[in-house]
Amino acid sequence: MTFAGAIIAGGRSTRMQGADKLLELIGGRSLIDRIIDRVRPQVDALIINANDRVERFSHTGLPIVADVLTEIGTPLAGLHAALTWARGENHDWLLAVTGDAPFLPVDLAECLIAANSTAAIAASGRHSHYLTGLWRTSLLSEFKSVKSLRVQDWARMVGAVQVEWPTSPYDPFLNINTRQDLAAAQRIAAEFKL
């Protein structure tokens, strides 16, 4: 049983006042590097899903996989591209994560696989994190019947179960979308030495 990992990094950082959030520093390390450090030990192979300005990831040395279903234009296209790549590389599972969560659990894959389902997504603080999940690569065939462009609809369609994480002392799925979110992440990193 092998695990592929994918960082879905297709967002445009529109709420970051012109800055690329993936390159913003938290505790002296960029957001993308933090995510890589959290995910890489949990998988056998790791990629970044992105469609433009891919040179910003060249320092990572990771393969960049672009969307195949470009007409979708939502994160579901990124999940599809990652599943397509993982299946093509003969991986059994895909651990997908968003490109804006610097404190992902270091046991994310382990906890999601323990759900004993073909698909499991993370949840915390009464929020479902639909894009952050573990997906059996055989689910790729289910894309033939996709009728929605939303990841949450896809997750429901394939029967994804939710695995809940505590939000204390901090939410491990905190998303960085604004300058305020970035400041909060910097405080958490300093306080908990992350």
GIHUVEN-V920942 format. One record per pair of residues at least 12 apart in sequence whose C-alpha atoms are under 7 Angstrom apart, sorted by the first residue. I is the first residue (numbers start at 0). J is the second residue. D is the distance in whole Angstrom. If there is no record, write none. Layout:
i,j,d
I,J,D
I,J,D
//
This chain:
i,j,d
0,91,6
1,43,6
1,90,5
1,91,5
1,92,6
2,42,5
2,43,5
2,44,7
2,90,6
2,91,6
2,92,5
2,93,6
2,94,7
3,42,5
3,43,6
3,44,5
3,45,6
3,85,6
3,90,6
3,92,6
3,93,5
3,94,6
4,42,6
4,44,6
4,45,5
4,46,6
4,93,5
4,94,5
4,95,6
5,45,6
5,46,5
5,47,6
5,48,7
5,81,6
5,94,6
5,95,5
5,96,6
6,46,6
6,47,5
6,48,6
6,95,6
6,96,5
6,97,6
6,98,6
7,47,6
7,48,5
7,49,7
7,77,6
7,95,7
7,96,6
7,97,5
7,98,5
8,47,7
8,48,6
8,49,5
8,97,7
8,98,5
9,48,7
9,49,5
9,50,6
12,176,7
14,176,6
14,177,5
15,176,7
15,177,5
15,178,6
21,98,7
21,99,7
25,184,7
25,185,5
25,188,7
26,185,6
26,188,6
26,189,7
30,99,7
30,101,6
31,98,7
33,101,6
34,100,7
34,101,6
37,103,6
37,105,6
41,108,6
45,61,7
46,61,6
46,62,5
46,63,6
46,64,7
47,61,7
47,62,6
47,63,5
47,64,6
48,63,6
48,64,5
48,65,6
48,77,6
48,81,7
49,63,6
49,64,6
49,65,5
50,65,5
50,66,7
64,80,7
65,80,7
66,80,5
67,80,6
71,148,6
73,148,7
74,150,7
75,148,6
75,149,6
75,150,5
82,136,6
82,139,6
83,139,7
85,136,7
86,136,6
91,135,6
91,136,6
92,133,7
92,134,6
92,135,5
92,136,5
93,133,6
93,134,5
93,135,6
93,136,6
94,108,7
94,132,6
94,133,4
94,134,6
95,130,7
95,131,5
95,132,5
95,133,6
96,130,6
96,131,4
96,132,7
97,130,6
97,131,6
99,174,5
99,175,5
100,172,6
100,173,6
100,174,5
100,175,6
102,171,5
102,172,6
103,171,5
103,172,6
104,171,6
108,133,7
111,133,6
111,162,7
116,160,7
117,134,6
117,135,5
118,133,6
118,134,5
118,135,6
118,158,7
118,159,4
118,160,6
119,132,5
119,133,5
119,134,7
119,159,5
119,160,5
119,161,6
119,162,7
120,132,4
120,133,6
120,159,6
120,160,6
120,161,5
120,162,6
121,161,6
121,162,5
121,163,6
122,161,6
122,162,6
122,163,5
122,164,6
123,163,5
123,164,5
123,165,6
123,166,6
124,166,6
129,150,6
129,151,6
129,154,7
130,150,7
//
